Amino acid sequence: AVVSTQSTGDEEEEGGGDGELTIDMAKMARPAEFKDPKKTFRGFFEREGRELDYQVTEERTGKSRHFVCKVELPIDTTEPVFAEGSSSKKKDAVLACALNGCHLLDAYNVLRTSRKGNEDIETRGQKLAKNDFYDSDEDTFTDRTGEIEMKRKRRMMKAGVKDSANSSKTHDMLTSELKEMNEEIGKLQKI
């Protein structure tokens, strides 16, 4: 789903999908105010252990130019969720994108998660990596659709981890490994 905001503050929602997080449409209708949306947005990405990457493109129409800024939000849904902002100035497009992202994260109820006291603060990504990229309440035994395993694989791809259990080897790869092992066995027997 892509939520787009122009520098005037208009919002619209395109697409949609059923994910484990649901959007609170009441919050989208009356969005919260943010003193510094870029700082709030950056803080959320840091808390999640993800890198904030604004993708800004410039569109020219005759003599006028228009900047569009887009960021993929690090939330668990079946489809990727993007926040967009656009303006005639690059700085304003980035600001509109950050504001739009804050409103969208707030609507998904993930922006204002509290951290308890002085406990060891661990990012969500670190917790998922410790639990083999399964969320704490996910059970593959009861999942007959395979959705939990698909979410796990998506999380692993986002984290840049390859699933070694599911990597398959070709016949050529296996025969070359066998040949190398036989050569090594031959060298060891000569010693």
Buried (B, 14 or more C-beta within 10 A) or exposed (E): BBBBBBBEEEBEBEEEEEBBBEBEEEBBEEBEEBEEBBEBBEBBBEBBBBEBEBEBEEEEEEEEEBBBBBBBBBBBBBEBBBBBBBBEEBEBBBBBBBBBBBBBBBBBEBBEEEEEEEEEEEEBBEEBBEEEBBBEEBEEEEEEEEBBBEBBBBBBEBBEBEEEEEEEEEEEEEEEEEEEEEEEEEEEEEE
